[in-house]
Amino acid sequence: NFYKHHLPFELTNAQKRVLKEIRSDLGSHAQMNRLLQGDVGSGKTIVALMSVLMALDNGYQACLMAPTEILSVQHYNGLVELCKDLKIRIKTLTGSSKTLERKEIHNLLENGELDLLIGTHALLEDKVKFKNLGLAIIDEQHRFGVKQRSKLWKKGPSIILENGEQSAPIPPHILVMTATPIPRTLAMSIYGDLDISIIDELPPGRQAIKTVHRYDNNRLKVFRFIRDEIAKGRQVYIVYPLIQESAQIDYKDLMDGYESIAREFPKPKYQISIVHGQMKPADKDFEMQRFAKGETQIMVATTVIEVGVNVPNASVMIIESAERFGLSQLHQLRGRVGRGAEQSYCILMTGHKLSENSKTRIQTMCQTNDGFEIAEVDLKLRGPGDIMGTQQSGVLNLRIADVVKDSNILQHARYWAKQVLTKDSSLSHPENAVILNTYRQMAKFKNIWNYIS
Protein backbone atom coordinates (compact mmCIF):
# COMPACT_ATOMS: atom_id res chain seq x y z
CA ASN A 1 0.00 0.00 0.00
CA PHE A 2 2.76 2.45 1.02
CA TYR A 3 4.81 1.37 -1.99
CA LYS A 4 1.96 2.03 -4.43
CA HIS A 5 0.37 5.14 -2.92
CA HIS A 6 2.75 7.01 -0.62
CA LEU A 7 6.32 6.48 -1.84
CA PRO A 8 7.46 9.87 -3.20
CA PHE A 9 10.00 8.38 -5.65
CA GLU A 10 10.85 5.22 -7.56
CA LEU A 11 13.10 2.72 -5.75
CA THR A 12 16.41 1.77 -7.38
CA ASN A 13 16.86 -1.84 -8.49
CA ALA A 14 19.36 -2.35 -5.68
CA GLN A 15 16.80 -1.21 -3.09
CA LYS A 16 14.18 -3.54 -4.55
CA ARG A 17 16.61 -6.47 -4.45
CA VAL A 18 17.54 -5.79 -0.82
CA LEU A 19 13.87 -5.50 0.21
CA LYS A 20 13.21 -8.88 -1.41
CA GLU A 21 16.02 -10.42 0.66
CA ILE A 22 14.64 -8.86 3.85
CA ARG A 23 11.09 -10.00 3.07
CA SER A 24 12.21 -13.57 2.55
CA ASP A 25 14.09 -13.45 5.91
CA LEU A 26 11.06 -12.13 7.76
CA GLY A 27 8.91 -14.82 6.19
CA SER A 28 11.24 -17.65 7.22
CA HIS A 29 11.04 -19.25 10.65
CA ALA A 30 14.52 -18.17 11.65
CA GLN A 31 15.55 -14.89 13.26
CA MET A 32 16.88 -12.41 10.69
CA ASN A 33 20.42 -11.15 11.24
CA ARG A 34 21.22 -9.01 8.25
CA LEU A 35 23.85 -6.38 7.55
CA LEU A 36 22.71 -3.68 5.13
CA GLN A 37 25.66 -1.92 3.53
CA GLY A 38 25.08 1.10 1.38
CA ASP A 39 27.25 4.04 0.58
CA VAL A 40 26.41 7.46 1.95
CA GLY A 41 23.24 8.67 0.21
CA SER A 42 22.29 5.30 -1.33
CA GLY A 43 18.86 5.25 0.33
CA LYS A 44 19.16 2.91 3.31
CA THR A 45 16.57 4.83 5.33
CA ILE A 46 13.72 4.07 2.94
CA VAL A 47 14.67 0.36 3.02
CA ALA A 48 14.62 0.53 6.81
CA LEU A 49 11.16 2.15 6.75
CA MET A 50 9.72 -0.46 4.41
CA SER A 51 11.13 -3.22 6.63
CA VAL A 52 9.43 -1.53 9.61
CA LEU A 53 6.14 -1.50 7.69
CA MET A 54 6.45 -5.25 7.07
CA ALA A 55 6.83 -5.77 10.84
CA LEU A 56 3.86 -3.50 11.66
CA ASP A 57 1.68 -5.26 9.05
CA ASN A 58 2.27 -8.46 10.99
CA GLY A 59 1.27 -6.95 14.32
CA TYR A 60 4.75 -6.27 15.71
CA GLN A 61 6.50 -3.15 16.99
CA ALA A 62 9.85 -1.90 15.70
CA CYS A 63 12.73 0.25 16.94
CA LEU A 64 15.58 2.10 15.26
CA MET A 65 18.73 2.86 17.24
CA ALA A 66 21.28 5.47 16.09
CA PRO A 67 24.63 6.39 17.70
CA THR A 68 24.02 10.11 18.21
CA GLU A 69 21.12 12.32 19.16
CA ILE A 70 21.49 14.46 16.02
CA LEU A 71 21.25 11.35 13.85
CA SER A 72 18.26 9.88 15.67
CA VAL A 73 16.36 13.18 15.46
CA GLN A 74 17.16 13.31 11.75
CA HIS A 75 15.81 9.76 11.27
CA TYR A 76 12.73 10.71 13.29
CA ASN A 77 11.97 13.84 11.23
CA GLY A 78 12.56 12.03 7.94
CA LEU A 79 10.35 9.06 8.83
CA VAL A 80 7.55 11.18 10.31
CA GLU A 81 7.47 13.11 7.01
CA LEU A 82 7.34 9.90 4.93
CA CYS A 83 4.62 8.40 7.14
CA LYS A 84 2.43 11.49 7.45
CA ASP A 85 -0.46 9.87 5.54
CA LEU A 86 -0.20 6.54 7.38
CA LYS A 87 -1.73 5.80 10.76
CA ILE A 88 1.55 5.04 12.49
CA ARG A 89 2.63 6.25 15.92
CA ILE A 90 6.31 7.18 16.01
CA LYS A 91 8.18 8.59 19.01
CA THR A 92 11.79 9.46 19.74
CA LEU A 93 13.70 8.66 22.94
CA THR A 94 17.16 10.09 23.63
CA GLY A 95 19.29 11.04 26.62
CA SER A 96 17.68 14.49 26.71
CA SER A 97 14.04 13.29 26.66
CA LYS A 98 12.14 14.73 29.65
CA THR A 99 10.88 12.45 32.43
CA LEU A 100 7.20 12.99 31.59
CA GLU A 101 7.83 12.22 27.95
CA ARG A 102 9.71 9.05 28.94
CA LYS A 103 6.84 7.84 31.12
CA GLU A 104 4.37 8.34 28.30
CA ILE A 105 6.65 6.45 25.88
CA HIS A 106 7.14 3.58 28.36
CA ASN A 107 3.36 3.23 28.77
CA LEU A 108 2.59 3.40 25.06
CA LEU A 109 5.29 0.79 24.37
CA GLU A 110 4.08 -1.65 26.98
CA ASN A 111 0.44 -1.52 25.95
CA GLY A 112 1.39 -1.81 22.27
CA GLU A 113 0.04 1.58 21.14
CA LEU A 114 3.44 2.82 19.95
CA ASP A 115 4.48 1.35 16.58
CA LEU A 116 8.00 2.63 16.08
CA LEU A 117 10.49 3.99 18.60
CA ILE A 118 13.58 5.83 17.33
CA GLY A 119 16.43 6.80 19.61
CA THR A 120 19.95 6.52 20.93
CA HIS A 121 21.24 3.92 23.44
CA ALA A 122 18.46 5.22 25.70
CA LEU A 123 16.47 2.41 23.99
CA LEU A 124 18.62 -0.15 25.81
CA GLU A 125 17.61 0.97 29.31
CA ASP A 126 15.85 -1.71 31.35
CA LYS A 127 12.76 0.49 31.75
CA VAL A 128 12.15 0.40 27.99
CA LYS A 129 9.86 -2.61 27.58
CA PHE A 130 8.05 -3.45 24.35
CA LYS A 131 4.79 -5.35 24.20
CA ASN A 132 5.73 -7.10 21.00
CA LEU A 133 9.07 -6.10 19.45
CA GLY A 134 9.51 -7.82 16.09
CA LEU A 135 12.25 -5.80 14.37
CA ALA A 136 15.24 -3.88 15.71
CA ILE A 137 17.29 -1.73 13.32
CA ILE A 138 20.75 -0.55 14.35
CA ASP A 139 22.35 2.31 12.42
CA GLU A 140 26.16 2.65 12.22
CA GLN A 141 26.57 -0.29 14.54
CA HIS A 142 30.37 -0.11 14.87
CA ARG A 143 29.72 2.72 17.33
CA PHE A 144 27.93 0.38 19.74
CA GLY A 145 29.70 -2.18 21.90
CA VAL A 146 28.82 -5.85 21.70
CA LYS A 147 27.31 -5.82 25.20
CA GLN A 148 25.01 -2.96 24.28
CA ARG A 149 23.81 -4.72 21.16
CA SER A 150 23.10 -7.95 23.03
CA LYS A 151 20.63 -6.05 25.24
CA LEU A 152 18.37 -5.56 22.24
CA TRP A 153 18.07 -9.32 21.93
CA LYS A 154 16.33 -9.44 25.30
CA LYS A 155 13.68 -6.90 24.34
CA GLY A 156 11.60 -9.35 22.30
CA PRO A 157 8.27 -10.85 23.46
CA SER A 158 7.97 -13.96 25.65
CA ILE A 159 5.37 -16.65 25.09
CA ILE A 160 3.52 -18.81 27.61
CA LEU A 161 4.78 -22.39 27.42
CA GLU A 162 2.62 -25.52 27.74
CA ASN A 163 3.59 -25.87 31.41
CA GLY A 164 2.25 -22.37 32.07
CA GLU A 165 5.69 -20.78 32.49
CA GLN A 166 6.97 -17.85 30.47
CA SER A 167 9.60 -18.53 27.83
CA ALA A 168 12.84 -16.56 27.54
CA PRO A 169 12.39 -13.49 25.32
CA ILE A 170 12.28 -14.31 21.61
CA PRO A 171 14.95 -12.15 19.94
CA PRO A 172 13.56 -9.69 17.38
CA HIS A 173 14.69 -9.72 13.77
CA ILE A 174 17.85 -7.60 13.52
CA LEU A 175 18.78 -5.31 10.64
CA VAL A 176 22.15 -3.58 10.96
CA MET A 177 22.85 -0.61 8.68
CA THR A 178 26.23 0.87 7.90
CA ALA A 179 27.54 3.50 5.51
CA THR A 180 31.12 2.49 6.25
CA PRO A 181 31.61 -0.18 3.63
CA ILE A 182 33.51 -3.08 5.07
CA PRO A 183 35.61 -5.00 2.54
CA ARG A 184 33.73 -8.14 1.55
CA THR A 185 36.68 -10.27 2.62
CA LEU A 186 36.57 -8.76 6.09
CA ALA A 187 32.81 -8.61 6.40
CA MET A 188 32.68 -12.35 6.08
CA SER A 189 34.92 -12.97 9.05
CA ILE A 190 33.72 -10.16 11.32
CA TYR A 191 30.07 -10.55 10.49
CA GLY A 192 30.22 -14.26 9.77
CA ASP A 193 26.82 -14.73 11.35
CA LEU A 194 25.13 -11.98 9.34
CA ASP A 195 23.72 -12.24 5.88
CA ILE A 196 24.86 -9.29 3.84
CA SER A 197 22.76 -7.05 1.60
CA ILE A 198 24.38 -4.32 -0.46
CA ILE A 199 22.81 -1.22 -2.02
CA ASP A 200 25.34 -0.52 -4.75
CA GLU A 201 23.41 2.02 -6.79
CA LEU A 202 22.77 5.72 -6.14
CA PRO A 203 19.28 7.22 -6.62
CA PRO A 204 18.75 8.77 -10.08
CA GLY A 205 19.55 12.47 -10.38
CA ARG A 206 22.52 12.26 -8.00
CA GLN A 207 25.77 13.37 -9.63
CA ALA A 208 29.07 11.80 -8.63
CA ILE A 209 31.12 14.12 -6.40
CA LYS A 210 34.24 15.52 -8.09
CA THR A 211 37.29 15.11 -5.86
CA VAL A 212 40.53 17.03 -6.41
CA HIS A 213 43.83 17.39 -4.56
CA ARG A 214 45.25 20.90 -3.99
CA TYR A 215 48.45 21.98 -2.23
CA ASP A 216 48.44 24.66 0.46
CA ASN A 217 50.01 27.20 -1.89
CA ASN A 218 46.85 27.05 -4.10
CA ARG A 219 44.72 28.32 -1.22
CA LEU A 220 43.79 31.63 -2.87
CA LYS A 221 42.36 29.81 -5.90
CA VAL A 222 40.38 27.58 -3.54
CA PHE A 223 38.98 30.65 -1.74
CA ARG A 224 37.95 32.10 -5.11
CA PHE A 225 36.15 28.83 -5.92
CA ILE A 226 34.32 29.01 -2.56
CA ARG A 227 33.16 32.57 -3.35
CA ASP A 228 31.81 31.45 -6.73
CA GLU A 229 29.88 28.54 -5.20
CA ILE A 230 28.40 30.73 -2.44
CA ALA A 231 27.39 33.25 -5.12
CA LYS A 232 25.38 30.40 -6.73
CA GLY A 233 23.58 29.97 -3.39
CA ARG A 234 25.54 26.91 -2.21
CA GLN A 235 27.08 26.15 1.18
CA VAL A 236 30.57 24.95 2.11
CA TYR A 237 32.14 22.70 4.77
CA ILE A 238 35.77 23.26 5.82
CA VAL A 239 37.01 20.43 8.04
CA TYR A 240 40.14 20.29 10.21
CA PRO A 241 41.66 17.16 11.76
CA LEU A 242 41.42 16.79 15.51
CA ILE A 243 43.33 13.89 16.98
CA GLN A 244 43.63 13.25 20.72
CA GLU A 245 47.43 13.02 20.75
CA SER A 246 47.87 16.50 19.33
CA ALA A 247 44.63 18.08 20.51
CA GLN A 248 46.22 21.39 21.66
CA ILE A 249 47.98 22.03 18.34
CA ASP A 250 44.97 20.86 16.32
CA TYR A 251 42.66 23.16 18.25
CA LYS A 252 45.01 26.08 17.55
CA ASP A 253 45.07 25.14 13.82
CA LEU A 254 41.28 25.10 13.76
CA MET A 255 41.06 28.51 15.40
CA ASP A 256 43.79 29.97 13.14
CA GLY A 257 41.95 28.54 10.13
CA TYR A 258 38.67 30.00 11.34
CA GLU A 259 40.25 33.44 11.73
CA SER A 260 41.82 33.41 8.27
CA ILE A 261 38.47 32.32 6.75
CA ALA A 262 36.67 35.06 8.70
CA ARG A 263 39.13 37.58 7.21
CA GLU A 264 38.60 36.24 3.68
CA PHE A 265 34.83 36.04 4.05
CA PRO A 266 33.85 39.07 6.15
CA LYS A 267 30.48 39.71 7.76
CA PRO A 268 27.77 40.79 7.02
CA LYS A 269 28.07 39.39 3.48
CA TYR A 270 29.16 35.98 4.76
CA GLN A 271 28.06 34.11 7.89
CA ILE A 272 30.24 31.35 9.34
CA SER A 273 29.36 28.51 11.75
CA ILE A 274 32.01 26.77 13.82
CA VAL A 275 31.62 23.35 15.44
CA HIS A 276 34.25 21.46 17.46
CA GLY A 277 34.48 18.85 20.20
CA GLN A 278 35.10 21.30 23.05
CA MET A 279 31.72 23.00 22.60
CA LYS A 280 28.66 22.09 24.69
CA PRO A 281 26.25 19.77 22.83
CA ALA A 282 23.53 22.45 22.81
CA ASP A 283 25.89 24.98 21.18
CA LYS A 284 26.98 22.40 18.60
CA ASP A 285 23.36 21.65 17.77
CA PHE A 286 22.55 25.36 17.50
CA GLU A 287 25.38 25.94 14.99
CA MET A 288 24.53 22.79 13.01
CA GLN A 289 20.89 23.88 12.80
CA ARG A 290 21.88 27.40 11.64
CA PHE A 291 23.90 25.83 8.85
CA ALA A 292 21.13 23.35 7.98
CA LYS A 293 18.61 26.20 7.71
CA GLY A 294 20.92 28.13 5.38
CA GLU A 295 21.54 30.98 7.82
CA THR A 296 25.32 30.48 7.51
CA GLN A 297 27.16 29.73 4.27
CA ILE A 298 30.34 28.21 5.68
CA MET A 299 30.70 25.53 8.36
CA VAL A 300 34.19 25.29 9.89
CA ALA A 301 34.42 22.07 11.87
CA THR A 302 36.49 19.24 13.23
CA THR A 303 35.49 15.68 12.32
CA VAL A 304 32.41 15.82 14.56
CA ILE A 305 30.38 16.09 11.36
CA GLU A 306 31.42 12.67 10.01
CA VAL A 307 28.02 11.20 10.82
CA GLY A 308 25.48 13.91 10.93
CA VAL A 309 23.13 16.42 9.52
CA ASN A 310 21.75 16.20 6.03
CA VAL A 311 22.20 19.53 4.20
CA PRO A 312 21.30 19.00 0.52
CA ASN A 313 22.37 22.57 -0.32
CA ALA A 314 25.98 22.02 0.82
CA SER A 315 28.01 21.31 -2.32
CA VAL A 316 31.65 21.81 -1.31
CA MET A 317 33.70 19.84 1.23
CA ILE A 318 37.20 21.16 1.88
CA ILE A 319 39.38 18.88 4.01
CA GLU A 320 42.43 20.55 5.54
CA SER A 321 45.59 18.47 6.21
CA ALA A 322 43.84 15.64 4.35
CA GLU A 323 46.96 13.45 4.69
CA ARG A 324 46.18 13.11 8.41
CA PHE A 325 42.83 11.41 7.87
CA GLY A 326 42.22 7.72 7.30
CA LEU A 327 40.58 6.65 4.04
CA SER A 328 37.23 5.69 5.55
CA GLN A 329 37.10 9.03 7.39
CA LEU A 330 37.82 10.93 4.17
CA HIS A 331 35.09 8.97 2.41
CA GLN A 332 32.57 9.59 5.21
CA LEU A 333 33.34 13.32 5.20
CA ARG A 334 32.99 13.53 1.43
CA GLY A 335 29.56 11.92 1.84
CA ARG A 336 28.32 15.02 3.67
CA VAL A 337 28.02 16.75 0.26
CA GLY A 338 26.41 15.51 -2.95
CA ARG A 339 23.01 15.07 -1.33
CA GLY A 340 21.19 17.47 -3.66
CA ALA A 341 20.81 17.57 -7.45
CA GLU A 342 23.70 20.05 -7.95
CA GLN A 343 27.28 19.08 -8.83
CA SER A 344 29.30 18.73 -5.62
CA TYR A 345 33.04 18.96 -4.98
CA CYS A 346 35.50 17.61 -2.44
CA ILE A 347 38.86 19.40 -2.21
CA LEU A 348 41.70 17.66 -0.35
CA MET A 349 44.25 20.21 0.92
CA THR A 350 47.77 19.03 1.87
CA GLY A 351 51.35 20.27 2.19
CA HIS A 352 53.98 19.09 -0.32
CA LYS A 353 55.61 16.52 2.00
CA LEU A 354 53.53 13.34 1.76
CA SER A 355 54.38 9.77 2.79
CA GLU A 356 53.74 6.95 0.27
CA ASN A 357 50.66 5.86 2.22
CA SER A 358 49.26 9.39 2.24
CA LYS A 359 49.79 9.68 -1.50
CA THR A 360 47.94 6.39 -2.05
CA ARG A 361 45.03 7.56 0.10
CA ILE A 362 44.72 10.90 -1.70
CA GLN A 363 44.99 9.25 -5.14
CA THR A 364 42.35 6.66 -4.23
CA MET A 365 39.95 9.39 -3.13
CA CYS A 366 40.47 11.33 -6.38
CA GLN A 367 40.02 8.22 -8.54
CA THR A 368 36.87 6.64 -7.10
CA ASN A 369 33.64 7.35 -5.22
CA ASP A 370 33.00 3.65 -4.61
CA GLY A 371 33.09 2.96 -0.88
CA PHE A 372 33.85 -0.73 -1.38
CA GLU A 373 36.87 -0.04 -3.55
CA ILE A 374 38.08 2.46 -0.94
CA ALA A 375 37.56 -0.07 1.83
CA GLU A 376 39.67 -2.66 -0.02
CA VAL A 377 42.55 -0.18 -0.39
CA ASP A 378 42.17 0.75 3.28
CA LEU A 379 42.40 -2.92 4.23
CA LYS A 380 45.64 -3.33 2.26
CA LEU A 381 47.14 -0.16 3.79
CA ARG A 382 46.18 -0.77 7.41
CA GLY A 383 45.68 -4.50 7.84
CA PRO A 384 42.50 -6.06 9.21
CA GLY A 385 42.93 -5.59 12.96
CA ASP A 386 42.95 -1.84 12.76
CA ILE A 387 40.02 -1.29 10.42
CA MET A 388 37.23 -2.08 12.82
CA GLY A 389 38.74 -0.33 15.82
CA THR A 390 39.70 -2.09 19.03
CA GLN A 391 36.37 -3.56 20.07
CA GLN A 392 35.87 -5.45 16.84
CA SER A 393 39.37 -6.60 16.01
CA GLY A 394 39.53 -9.52 18.48
CA VAL A 395 37.62 -11.71 16.05
CA LEU A 396 40.55 -11.54 13.68
CA ASN A 397 43.25 -13.10 15.81
CA LEU A 398 43.81 -15.91 13.34
CA ARG A 399 47.02 -17.84 13.92
CA ILE A 400 47.84 -18.86 10.39
CA ALA A 401 45.27 -17.45 7.96
CA ASP A 402 45.43 -13.95 6.55
CA VAL A 403 42.03 -12.35 6.00
CA VAL A 404 43.14 -10.58 2.83
CA LYS A 405 45.31 -13.21 1.16
CA ASP A 406 43.26 -16.24 2.17
CA SER A 407 39.78 -14.87 1.49
CA ASN A 408 38.97 -17.74 -0.91
CA ILE A 409 39.79 -20.38 1.69
CA LEU A 410 37.73 -18.50 4.30
CA GLN A 411 34.76 -18.34 1.95
CA HIS A 412 35.08 -22.05 1.25
CA ALA A 413 35.31 -22.84 4.97
CA ARG A 414 32.27 -20.73 5.75
CA TYR A 415 30.25 -22.45 3.02
CA TRP A 416 31.02 -25.90 4.44
CA ALA A 417 30.43 -24.80 8.02
CA LYS A 418 26.95 -23.70 6.95
CA GLN A 419 26.33 -27.01 5.17
CA VAL A 420 27.32 -28.99 8.27
CA LEU A 421 25.09 -26.92 10.57
CA THR A 422 22.11 -27.13 8.22
CA LYS A 423 22.23 -30.94 8.36
CA ASP A 424 23.24 -31.26 12.01
CA SER A 425 22.67 -28.08 14.02
CA SER A 426 23.64 -29.61 17.37
CA LEU A 427 26.72 -31.40 15.92
CA SER A 428 25.48 -34.67 17.43
CA HIS A 429 26.22 -36.96 14.45
CA PRO A 430 29.27 -39.22 14.96
CA GLU A 431 31.05 -37.80 11.88
CA ASN A 432 30.96 -34.33 13.47
CA ALA A 433 32.44 -35.40 16.81
CA VAL A 434 35.84 -33.85 16.03
CA ILE A 435 34.25 -30.49 15.18
CA LEU A 436 32.16 -30.55 18.36
CA ASN A 437 35.19 -31.38 20.46
CA THR A 438 37.26 -28.55 18.92
CA TYR A 439 34.36 -26.13 19.37
CA ARG A 440 34.09 -27.02 23.06
CA GLN A 441 37.81 -26.50 23.56
CA MET A 442 37.59 -23.06 21.93
CA ALA A 443 34.51 -22.12 23.92
CA LYS A 444 36.39 -22.69 27.19
CA PHE A 445 38.73 -19.81 26.41
CA LYS A 446 36.38 -17.53 24.54
CA ASN A 447 33.26 -15.74 25.55
CA ILE A 448 31.13 -16.97 22.66
CA TRP A 449 28.80 -14.01 23.13
CA ASN A 450 31.52 -11.85 21.61
CA TYR A 451 30.04 -12.90 18.33
CA ILE A 452 26.63 -11.34 18.74
CA SER A 453 26.35 -9.30 15.59
Secondary structure, 3 states (H helix, E strand, C coil): CHHHHCCCCCCCHHHHHHHHHHHHHHHCCCCCEEEEEECCCCCHHHHHHHHHHHHHHCCCEEEEECCCHHHHHHHHHHHHHHCCCCCCCEEEECCCCCHHHHHHHHHHHHCCCCCEEEECHHHHCCCCCCCCEEEEEEECHHHCCHHHHHHHHCCCCCCECCCCCECCCCCCEEEEEECCCCCHHHHHHHCCCCEEEEECCCCCCCCCCEEEEEEHHHHHHHHHHHHHHHHCCCEEEEECCCCHHHHHHHHHHHHHHHHHHHHHCCCCCCCEEEECCCCCHHHHHHHHHHHHCCCCCEEEECHHHCCCCCCCCEEEEEECCHHHCCHHHHHHHHCCCCCCCCCCEEEEEECCCCCHHHHHHHHHHHHCCCHHHHHHHHHHHHCHHHHCCHHHHHHHCCCCCCCCCCHHHHHHHHHHHHHHHHHCCCCCCHHHHHHHHHHHHHHHHCCHHHHCC
